Amino acid sequence: MQVSSHVHAMRFPFQLEVAPGKIVERFAYAYLVMGGKICLIDSGVAGAVDVILGQVRAAGREPHEVALLVLTHAHPDHVGGALGVQRATGCKVAAHSDDLPWIEDVDLQYRERPVPSFHVIVEGSVRVDVRLEDCGRLEVGDGQVLQAIHTPGHSRGHVALWHEGDRALFSGDAIPMPGAVPIYDDVLASVRSLRRLMAIQGADLLLSSWDEPRYGDEIGIIMRQGLEYIQQVHCLVLAHSARHDSSDARALAGYVLDDLGLPPVLMSALFVRSIDAHMQAREQPDLLQE
């Protein structure tokens, strides 16, 4: 669907088999930016190329016009369809250098960060042609420009993108969603990154990977809720660590998951990594203190 003058949004549902017979339904968004050339932001999961190219044609364009695929980060629901897109369009791939090893070698990523159904939703490795730098500019043609914003925390090389022309902010997975499992490797970096996004002036459209497009006043609300959710989880981690005299991230993750009202099926190694990130910041009880 078209969400602004130059941006089209695509929603990709997928499933993770977190245990034999136990399925978790997920989705991720990817976006097309239509300029003189076409830029694709994230690639969804394996098989997404058919939907992506269908959207390109529905907009009156051709697949060969997709010149650049920008990966906000290396995680499987963002790079899963990249190989198919690259093969179908011949596009170049752009990403931050800190996430490059996991994009160019997805087997390395799986060994270091195993995710259920990883090889079902990821088609394969792709070469990164363009290394994104903080504040770097990507020319999309017809005056359309994307500015990269390094927003580490969810991953080391996570980037958001600012499209000033459409006043659109592509936030990737930088903004935690209350009621969902929080995922980050560095909680303090996540807070700093989120504050940086909140400081952007003039955003009228927020395009996240985990949420529907948000407009106007909703944007600030969503970001504040994300910060508050990080602090809520932090308080729970510190409270359970003191109550149980424990620094075992897996045990603490179980307590926190229960307090958040999330089902046990959502317990994962990724959530344990997030809890460990909170433990690494335990000397700072208030993460939101300026």
QUIGI-V929492 format. One record per residue. RES is the residue in one small letter. BURIAL is + if it has 16 or more other C-alpha atoms within 10 Angstrom, else -. Layout:
BEGIN
res->[RES;RES]
burial->[BURIAL;BURIAL]
END
This chain:
BEGIN
res->[m;q;v;s;s;h;v;h;a;m;r;f;p;f;q;l;e;v;a;p;g;k;i;v;e;r;f;a;y;a;y;l;v;m;g;g;k;i;c;l;i;d;s;g;v;a;g;a;v;d;v;i;l;g;q;v;r;a;a;g;r;e;p;h;e;v;a;l;l;v;l;t;h;a;h;p;d;h;v;g;g;a;l;g;v;q;r;a;t;g;c;k;v;a;a;h;s;d;d;l;p;w;i;e;d;v;d;l;q;y;r;e;r;p;v;p;s;f;h;v;i;v;e;g;s;v;r;v;d;v;r;l;e;d;c;g;r;l;e;v;g;d;g;q;v;l;q;a;i;h;t;p;g;h;s;r;g;h;v;a;l;w;h;e;g;d;r;a;l;f;s;g;d;a;i;p;m;p;g;a;v;p;i;y;d;d;v;l;a;s;v;r;s;l;r;r;l;m;a;i;q;g;a;d;l;l;l;s;s;w;d;e;p;r;y;g;d;e;i;g;i;i;m;r;q;g;l;e;y;i;q;q;v;h;c;l;v;l;a;h;s;a;r;h;d;s;s;d;a;r;a;l;a;g;y;v;l;d;d;l;g;l;p;p;v;l;m;s;a;l;f;v;r;s;i;d;a;h;m;q;a;r;e;q;p;d;l;l;q;e]
burial->[-;-;+;-;-;+;+;+;+;+;+;+;-;+;-;+;+;+;-;-;-;-;-;-;-;-;-;+;+;+;+;+;+;+;+;-;+;+;+;+;+;+;+;+;+;+;+;+;+;-;-;+;+;-;+;+;-;-;-;-;+;-;+;-;+;+;+;+;+;+;+;+;+;+;+;+;+;+;+;+;+;+;+;+;+;+;-;-;+;+;+;+;+;+;+;+;+;+;+;+;-;+;+;+;-;+;+;-;+;+;-;-;-;-;+;+;-;+;-;+;+;+;+;+;+;+;+;+;-;+;-;+;+;-;-;-;-;+;-;+;-;-;-;+;+;+;+;+;+;+;+;+;+;+;+;+;+;+;+;+;+;+;+;+;-;+;-;+;+;+;+;+;+;+;+;+;+;+;-;-;+;+;+;+;+;+;+;+;+;+;+;+;+;+;+;-;+;-;-;-;-;-;+;+;+;+;+;+;+;+;+;-;+;+;-;-;-;-;+;+;-;+;+;-;+;+;+;+;+;+;+;+;+;+;+;+;+;+;-;+;+;-;-;-;-;-;+;-;+;+;-;+;+;+;-;+;+;-;-;-;-;-;-;-;-;+;+;+;+;+;+;+;+;+;+;+;+;+;+;-;+;+;-;-;-;-;+;-;-;-]
END
